[in-house]
Amino acid sequence: MTFYVVIQKGICIFGAGITKEEALDQACEWTDTKITDLVYSESYNSADEDSFVLIECTERLYSEICLKGSVLYTVDNNIADIDID
């Protein structure tokens, strides 16, 4: 199964889901924006600071977001995971 997050790069995670649409829906709830109006990319490394990015995440990160809501993250190879440092 694949999991997704919407991250405002350098800020925090705004949405998570088991589909891209679910993650985008959550982000739109937090930003009070319609999906059609949310500007985002799908490449974390090439995204500008403060811009929104939709990328895959690990099941571990997804589970922590569901439990805690706010989680520190790290991104490697365009996949977000829990920051354990």
N, CA, C and O atoms as CSV, one atom per row, in Angstrom:
chain,resi,resn,atom,element,x,y,z
A,1,MET,N,N,0.844,-1.173,0.000
A,1,MET,CA,C,0.000,0.000,0.000
A,1,MET,C,C,0.893,1.241,0.000
A,1,MET,O,O,1.954,1.240,0.625
A,2,THR,N,N,0.482,2.273,-0.679
A,2,THR,CA,C,1.224,3.524,-0.776
A,2,THR,C,C,0.525,4.593,0.059
A,2,THR,O,O,-0.703,4.651,0.108
A,3,PHE,N,N,1.317,5.432,0.711
A,3,PHE,CA,C,0.805,6.513,1.536
A,3,PHE,C,C,1.383,7.830,1.029
A,3,PHE,O,O,2.464,7.854,0.442
A,4,TYR,N,N,0.662,8.921,1.257
A,4,TYR,CA,C,1.063,10.227,0.735
A,4,TYR,C,C,0.946,11.303,1.803
A,4,TYR,O,O,0.141,11.200,2.729
A,5,VAL,N,N,1.770,12.341,1.653
A,5,VAL,CA,C,1.685,13.524,2.500
A,5,VAL,C,C,1.776,14.780,1.650
A,5,VAL,O,O,2.380,14.790,0.577
A,6,VAL,N,N,1.164,15.827,2.157
A,6,VAL,CA,C,1.341,17.160,1.587
A,6,VAL,C,C,2.135,17.942,2.621
A,6,VAL,O,O,1.700,18.123,3.758
A,7,ILE,N,N,3.300,18.400,2.205
A,7,ILE,CA,C,4.212,19.124,3.089
A,7,ILE,C,C,4.373,20.542,2.562
A,7,ILE,O,O,4.529,20.758,1.360
A,8,GLN,N,N,4.332,21.503,3.477
A,8,GLN,CA,C,4.783,22.838,3.105
A,8,GLN,C,C,6.267,22.833,3.437
A,8,GLN,O,O,6.655,22.860,4.605
A,9,LYS,N,N,7.081,22.799,2.408
A,9,LYS,CA,C,8.517,22.566,2.559
A,9,LYS,C,C,9.141,23.524,3.570
A,9,LYS,O,O,9.001,24.743,3.478
A,10,GLY,N,N,9.830,22.928,4.532
A,10,GLY,CA,C,10.477,23.705,5.566
A,10,GLY,C,C,9.561,24.109,6.705
A,10,GLY,O,O,10.012,24.720,7.673
A,11,ILE,N,N,8.275,23.774,6.604
A,11,ILE,CA,C,7.321,24.194,7.642
A,11,ILE,C,C,6.761,22.965,8.367
A,11,ILE,O,O,7.207,22.642,9.468
A,12,CYS,N,N,5.797,22.286,7.765
A,12,CYS,CA,C,5.174,21.137,8.411
A,12,CYS,C,C,4.332,20.345,7.410
A,12,CYS,O,O,4.178,20.728,6.250
A,13,ILE,N,N,3.801,19.245,7.894
A,13,ILE,CA,C,2.914,18.393,7.104
A,13,ILE,C,C,1.486,18.915,7.247
A,13,ILE,O,O,1.021,19.160,8.360
A,14,PHE,N,N,0.797,19.084,6.132
A,14,PHE,CA,C,-0.562,19.605,6.134
A,14,PHE,C,C,-1.619,18.551,5.843
A,14,PHE,O,O,-2.802,18.790,6.084
A,15,GLY,N,N,-1.226,17.401,5.337
A,15,GLY,CA,C,-2.207,16.364,5.051
A,15,GLY,C,C,-1.529,15.039,4.801
A,15,GLY,O,O,-0.381,14.981,4.362
A,16,ALA,N,N,-2.266,13.963,5.090
A,16,ALA,CA,C,-1.758,12.615,4.851
A,16,ALA,C,C,-2.921,11.741,4.411
A,16,ALA,O,O,-4.066,11.965,4.805
A,17,GLY,N,N,-2.614,10.742,3.589
A,17,GLY,CA,C,-3.687,9.867,3.135
A,17,GLY,C,C,-3.160,8.623,2.448
A,17,GLY,O,O,-1.971,8.500,2.153
A,18,ILE,N,N,-4.076,7.712,2.205
A,18,ILE,CA,C,-3.719,6.493,1.482
A,18,ILE,C,C,-3.868,6.687,-0.016
A,18,ILE,O,O,-3.530,5.807,-0.808
A,19,THR,N,N,-4.378,7.850,-0.391
A,19,THR,CA,C,-4.412,8.254,-1.798
A,19,THR,C,C,-3.924,9.701,-1.876
A,19,THR,O,O,-3.918,10.423,-0.879
A,20,LYS,N,N,-3.523,10.102,-3.057
A,20,LYS,CA,C,-3.123,11.494,-3.247
A,20,LYS,C,C,-4.281,12.427,-2.933
A,20,LYS,O,O,-4.100,13.471,-2.308
A,21,GLU,N,N,-5.471,12.040,-3.373
A,21,GLU,CA,C,-6.651,12.877,-3.167
A,21,GLU,C,C,-6.956,13.074,-1.685
A,21,GLU,O,O,-7.320,14.172,-1.264
A,22,GLU,N,N,-6.809,12.012,-0.896
A,22,GLU,CA,C,-7.063,12.115,0.543
A,22,GLU,C,C,-6.074,13.071,1.208
A,22,GLU,O,O,-6.463,13.892,2.038
A,23,ALA,N,N,-4.815,12.964,0.850
A,23,ALA,CA,C,-3.803,13.870,1.400
A,23,ALA,C,C,-4.084,15.316,0.982
A,23,ALA,O,O,-3.962,16.233,1.794
A,24,LEU,N,N,-4.455,15.517,-0.269
A,24,LEU,CA,C,-4.780,16.858,-0.755
A,24,LEU,C,C,-6.022,17.411,-0.062
A,24,LEU,O,O,-6.063,18.592,0.280
A,25,ASP,N,N,-7.038,16.566,0.149
A,25,ASP,CA,C,-8.253,16.998,0.854
A,25,ASP,C,C,-7.921,17.516,2.246
A,25,ASP,O,O,-8.417,18.563,2.660
A,26,GLN,N,N,-7.076,16.775,2.969
A,26,GLN,CA,C,-6.695,17.206,4.314
A,26,GLN,C,C,-5.934,18.527,4.274
A,26,GLN,O,O,-6.184,19.416,5.088
A,27,ALA,N,N,-5.020,18.655,3.342
A,27,ALA,CA,C,-4.259,19.900,3.225
A,27,ALA,C,C,-5.186,21.075,2.935
A,27,ALA,O,O,-5.000,22.172,3.460
A,28,CYS,N,N,-6.167,20.836,2.109
A,28,CYS,CA,C,-7.116,21.906,1.772
A,28,CYS,C,C,-7.964,22.309,2.969
A,28,CYS,O,O,-8.325,23.478,3.108
A,29,GLU,N,N,-8.285,21.358,3.831
A,29,GLU,CA,C,-9.022,21.695,5.056
A,29,GLU,C,C,-8.202,22.629,5.940
A,29,GLU,O,O,-8.731,23.595,6.488
A,30,TRP,N,N,-6.899,22.337,6.078
A,30,TRP,CA,C,-6.030,23.155,6.927
A,30,TRP,C,C,-5.739,24.512,6.311
A,30,TRP,O,O,-5.574,25.494,7.035
A,31,THR,N,N,-5.674,24.586,4.989
A,31,THR,CA,C,-5.325,25.844,4.334
A,31,THR,C,C,-6.546,26.622,3.863
A,31,THR,O,O,-6.425,27.733,3.348
A,32,ASP,N,N,-7.729,26.027,4.045
A,32,ASP,CA,C,-8.973,26.672,3.610
A,32,ASP,C,C,-8.934,26.987,2.111
A,32,ASP,O,O,-9.316,28.072,1.675
A,33,THR,N,N,-8.458,26.004,1.339
A,33,THR,CA,C,-8.283,26.138,-0.105
A,33,THR,C,C,-8.995,24.998,-0.811
A,33,THR,O,O,-9.131,23.910,-0.252
A,34,LYS,N,N,-9.448,25.234,-2.024
A,34,LYS,CA,C,-10.006,24.156,-2.846
A,34,LYS,C,C,-8.867,23.391,-3.509
A,34,LYS,O,O,-7.818,23.963,-3.807
A,35,ILE,N,N,-9.077,22.092,-3.739
A,35,ILE,CA,C,-8.034,21.282,-4.386
A,35,ILE,C,C,-7.613,21.895,-5.714
A,35,ILE,O,O,-6.428,21.905,-6.049
A,36,THR,N,N,-8.562,22.398,-6.457
A,36,THR,CA,C,-8.233,22.977,-7.760
A,36,THR,C,C,-7.394,24.250,-7.640
A,36,THR,O,O,-6.757,24.665,-8.608
A,37,ASP,N,N,-7.391,24.873,-6.449
A,37,ASP,CA,C,-6.624,26.103,-6.248
A,37,ASP,C,C,-5.291,25.871,-5.537
A,37,ASP,O,O,-4.448,26.767,-5.498
A,38,LEU,N,N,-5.094,24.681,-4.976
A,38,LEU,CA,C,-3.851,24.404,-4.253
A,38,LEU,C,C,-2.716,24.168,-5.248
A,38,LEU,O,O,-2.787,23.272,-6.088
A,39,VAL,N,N,-1.693,24.968,-5.140
A,39,VAL,CA,C,-0.530,24.851,-6.023
A,39,VAL,C,C,0.508,24.002,-5.307
A,39,VAL,O,O,0.922,24.321,-4.193
A,40,TYR,N,N,0.929,22.911,-5.959
A,40,TYR,CA,C,1.904,22.022,-5.350
A,40,TYR,C,C,2.729,21.347,-6.433
A,40,TYR,O,O,2.338,21.302,-7.600
A,41,SER,N,N,3.875,20.824,-6.024
A,41,SER,CA,C,4.693,20.033,-6.940
A,41,SER,C,C,4.792,18.624,-6.361
A,41,SER,O,O,4.299,18.359,-5.264
A,42,GLU,N,N,5.425,17.734,-7.097
A,42,GLU,CA,C,5.597,16.369,-6.617
A,42,GLU,C,C,7.083,16.012,-6.521
A,42,GLU,O,O,7.448,14.836,-6.549
A,43,SER,N,N,7.921,17.018,-6.411
A,43,SER,CA,C,9.357,16.812,-6.235
A,43,SER,C,C,9.839,17.684,-5.079
A,43,SER,O,O,9.915,18.907,-5.200
A,44,TYR,N,N,10.158,17.052,-3.975
A,44,TYR,CA,C,10.568,17.779,-2.780
A,44,TYR,C,C,11.853,18.569,-3.016
A,44,TYR,O,O,11.932,19.743,-2.655
A,45,ASN,N,N,12.842,17.947,-3.607
A,45,ASN,CA,C,14.146,18.600,-3.771
A,45,ASN,C,C,14.101,19.827,-4.669
A,45,ASN,O,O,14.821,20.796,-4.427
A,46,SER,N,N,13.275,19.799,-5.690
A,46,SER,CA,C,13.232,20.947,-6.598
A,46,SER,C,C,12.209,22.008,-6.175
A,46,SER,O,O,12.122,23.066,-6.799
A,47,ALA,N,N,11.444,21.732,-5.130
A,47,ALA,CA,C,10.442,22.704,-4.660
A,47,ALA,C,C,11.116,23.839,-3.898
A,47,ALA,O,O,12.124,23.635,-3.221
A,48,ASP,N,N,10.556,25.020,-4.015
A,48,ASP,CA,C,11.032,26.174,-3.260
A,48,ASP,C,C,10.606,26.041,-1.801
A,48,ASP,O,O,9.600,25.401,-1.495
A,49,GLU,N,N,11.381,26.653,-0.902
A,49,GLU,CA,C,10.991,26.701,0.505
A,49,GLU,C,C,9.599,27.328,0.604
A,49,GLU,O,O,9.265,28.237,-0.155
A,50,ASP,N,N,8.801,26.840,1.535
A,50,ASP,CA,C,7.443,27.312,1.814
A,50,ASP,C,C,6.406,26.872,0.787
A,50,ASP,O,O,5.221,27.148,0.971
A,51,SER,N,N,6.811,26.194,-0.291
A,51,SER,CA,C,5.822,25.739,-1.271
A,51,SER,C,C,5.309,24.356,-0.875
A,51,SER,O,O,5.964,23.626,-0.131
A,52,PHE,N,N,4.140,24.014,-1.377
A,52,PHE,CA,C,3.521,22.724,-1.068
A,52,PHE,C,C,4.044,21.631,-1.991
A,52,PHE,O,O,4.268,21.842,-3.183
A,53,VAL,N,N,4.229,20.452,-1.394
A,53,VAL,CA,C,4.738,19.295,-2.125
A,53,VAL,C,C,3.900,18.080,-1.752
A,53,VAL,O,O,3.639,17.834,-0.574
A,54,LEU,N,N,3.484,17.330,-2.752
A,54,LEU,CA,C,2.755,16.068,-2.551
A,54,LEU,C,C,3.708,14.938,-2.894
A,54,LEU,O,O,4.115,14.785,-4.045
A,55,ILE,N,N,4.067,14.134,-1.873
A,55,ILE,CA,C,5.004,13.033,-2.095
A,55,ILE,C,C,4.560,11.795,-1.326
A,55,ILE,O,O,3.685,11.856,-0.462
A,56,GLU,N,N,5.177,10.685,-1.659
A,56,GLU,CA,C,4.917,9.458,-0.920
A,56,GLU,C,C,5.541,9.561,0.461
A,56,GLU,O,O,6.477,10.328,0.685
A,57,CYS,N,N,4.998,8.763,1.391
A,57,CYS,CA,C,5.588,8.670,2.720
A,57,CYS,C,C,5.554,7.221,3.167
A,57,CYS,O,O,4.861,6.387,2.586
A,58,THR,N,N,6.310,6.943,4.205
A,58,THR,CA,C,6.322,5.590,4.748
A,58,THR,C,C,5.055,5.341,5.561
A,58,THR,O,O,4.402,6.273,6.028
A,59,GLU,N,N,4.729,4.072,5.716
A,59,GLU,CA,C,3.581,3.716,6.556
A,59,GLU,C,C,3.817,4.178,7.991
A,59,GLU,O,O,2.884,4.582,8.685
A,60,ARG,N,N,5.064,4.113,8.424
A,60,ARG,CA,C,5.414,4.550,9.787
A,60,ARG,C,C,5.087,6.021,9.995
A,60,ARG,O,O,4.526,6.386,11.028
A,61,LEU,N,N,5.427,6.873,9.031
A,61,LEU,CA,C,5.111,8.296,9.135
A,61,LEU,C,C,3.606,8.512,9.088
A,61,LEU,O,O,3.061,9.279,9.881
A,62,TYR,N,N,2.943,7.848,8.174
A,62,TYR,CA,C,1.492,7.978,8.058
A,62,TYR,C,C,0.810,7.617,9.380
A,62,TYR,O,O,-0.078,8.334,9.841
A,63,SER,N,N,1.224,6.512,9.979
A,63,SER,CA,C,0.635,6.061,11.247
A,63,SER,C,C,0.859,7.075,12.358
A,63,SER,O,O,-0.050,7.348,13.141
A,64,GLU,N,N,2.058,7.634,12.432
A,64,GLU,CA,C,2.359,8.636,13.457
A,64,GLU,C,C,1.529,9.901,13.268
A,64,GLU,O,O,1.070,10.501,14.240
A,65,ILE,N,N,1.339,10.302,12.019
A,65,ILE,CA,C,0.509,11.475,11.742
A,65,ILE,C,C,-0.920,11.218,12.212
A,65,ILE,O,O,-1.544,12.089,12.818
A,66,CYS,N,N,-1.433,10.028,11.935
A,66,CYS,CA,C,-2.794,9.679,12.359
A,66,CYS,C,C,-2.917,9.679,13.878
A,66,CYS,O,O,-3.959,10.062,14.410
A,67,LEU,N,N,-1.873,9.256,14.583
A,67,LEU,CA,C,-1.895,9.196,16.053
A,67,LEU,C,C,-1.661,10.554,16.702
A,67,LEU,O,O,-2.361,10.927,17.643
A,68,LYS,N,N,-0.674,11.294,16.196
A,68,LYS,CA,C,-0.233,12.515,16.874
A,68,LYS,C,C,-0.616,13.805,16.173
A,68,LYS,O,O,-0.693,14.856,16.810
A,69,GLY,N,N,-0.853,13.741,14.890
A,69,GLY,CA,C,-1.192,14.938,14.140
A,69,GLY,C,C,0.016,15.703,13.634
A,69,GLY,O,O,0.067,16.075,12.462
A,70,SER,N,N,0.988,15.941,14.502
A,70,SER,CA,C,2.175,16.681,14.110
A,70,SER,C,C,3.400,15.808,14.323
A,70,SER,O,O,3.603,15.263,15.408
A,71,VAL,N,N,4.212,15.678,13.288
A,71,VAL,CA,C,5.366,14.785,13.342
A,71,VAL,C,C,6.532,15.449,12.608
A,71,VAL,O,O,6.352,16.045,11.546
A,72,LEU,N,N,7.724,15.337,13.187
A,72,LEU,CA,C,8.915,15.793,12.483
A,72,LEU,C,C,9.242,14.774,11.398
A,72,LEU,O,O,9.115,13.567,11.605
A,73,TYR,N,N,9.657,15.266,10.257
A,73,TYR,CA,C,9.883,14.388,9.114
A,73,TYR,C,C,11.228,14.657,8.468
A,73,TYR,O,O,11.858,15.689,8.700
A,74,THR,N,N,11.642,13.719,7.666
A,74,THR,CA,C,12.810,13.857,6.807
A,74,THR,C,C,12.418,13.316,5.438
A,74,THR,O,O,11.515,12.484,5.341
A,75,VAL,N,N,13.076,13.770,4.389
A,75,VAL,CA,C,12.762,13.306,3.042
A,75,VAL,C,C,14.036,12.784,2.391
A,75,VAL,O,O,15.061,13.465,2.349
A,76,ASP,N,N,13.943,11.556,1.885
A,76,ASP,CA,C,15.056,10.942,1.181
A,76,ASP,C,C,14.510,10.261,-0.067
A,76,ASP,O,O,13.561,9.482,0.014
A,77,ASN,N,N,15.101,10.550,-1.212
A,77,ASN,CA,C,14.628,10.007,-2.491
A,77,ASN,C,C,13.143,10.285,-2.731
A,77,ASN,O,O,12.419,9.445,-3.265
A,78,ASN,N,N,12.705,11.475,-2.328
A,78,ASN,CA,C,11.340,11.958,-2.535
A,78,ASN,C,C,10.305,11.157,-1.756
A,78,ASN,O,O,9.136,11.121,-2.139
A,79,ILE,N,N,10.724,10.509,-0.658
A,79,ILE,CA,C,9.807,9.780,0.217
A,79,ILE,C,C,10.010,10.299,1.634
A,79,ILE,O,O,11.131,10.318,2.142
A,80,ALA,N,N,8.919,10.720,2.268
A,80,ALA,CA,C,8.984,11.265,3.621
A,80,ALA,C,C,8.933,10.128,4.641
A,80,ALA,O,O,8.238,9.130,4.455
A,81,ASP,N,N,9.689,10.309,5.723
A,81,ASP,CA,C,9.709,9.353,6.822
A,81,ASP,C,C,9.850,10.126,8.125
A,81,ASP,O,O,10.097,11.332,8.110
A,82,ILE,N,N,9.695,9.446,9.238
A,82,ILE,CA,C,9.861,10.075,10.546
A,82,ILE,C,C,11.322,10.478,10.722
A,82,ILE,O,O,12.234,9.729,10.371
A,83,ASP,N,N,11.527,11.670,11.271
A,83,ASP,CA,C,12.865,12.122,11.595
A,83,ASP,C,C,13.207,11.586,12.988
A,83,ASP,O,O,12.658,12.045,13.990
A,84,ILE,N,N,14.111,10.617,13.039
A,84,ILE,CA,C,14.428,9.968,14.313
A,84,ILE,C,C,15.691,10.530,14.960
A,84,ILE,O,O,16.134,10.010,15.983
A,85,ASP,N,N,16.265,11.555,14.402
A,85,ASP,CA,C,17.484,12.151,15.003
A,85,ASP,C,C,17.126,13.023,16.179
A,85,ASP,O,O,18.009,13.605,16.808
